[in-house]
């Protein structure tokens, strides 16, 4: 991803700020590589077209980068914000073919990312726990009690605060599909719930099982689906 753009904000057009980096994909600048002929031609055309218009340098906010395609996919449309220091702009990055340069444009309005689904991966958990349970330390009822405790803790989270209460562990296919886990404090509550629901010998056994298998730390039990929409200003 390029980090700087040259923008003509009066015409809503931008191109990368041509330096010694080549924009081949997300977060993949190759130091020392020079721009391809096509890119240089694009730059000439851009400067000619906007002769006399005021050029501004825009800095990309990499944190805002989003796409509905996986990071390794080169042919895709993605979006991010860039600023000239005074104003923020929504930039659309378009790569349609590998043998053609990437295009950028300034879009009016704002990009809104909403979380549409957040759920406990119940089936995955049942499978994973069953596969670790060869010695039958857990009964089916224990597994259901654990899932219930996770579910209750998730229901207890205010959706507005979701990303303060959980941690993202990985992106599945795209930055919009995520696996997550509860933050420490929430795990503490979950263990508290188990303790309330179970006789103490059973509670100790389950906790021991979860701990031994590293499940409380390593297993991301949450699935999160987000979506992009455009707010017109
Ligand atoms: Zn212009």
Boltz pocket constraint, residues with backbone or C-beta under 6 A from the ligand:
constraints:
  - pocket:
      binder: B
      contacts: [[A, 8], [A, 10], [A, 11], [A, 49], [A, 50], [A, 51], [A, 53]]
      max_distance: 6.0
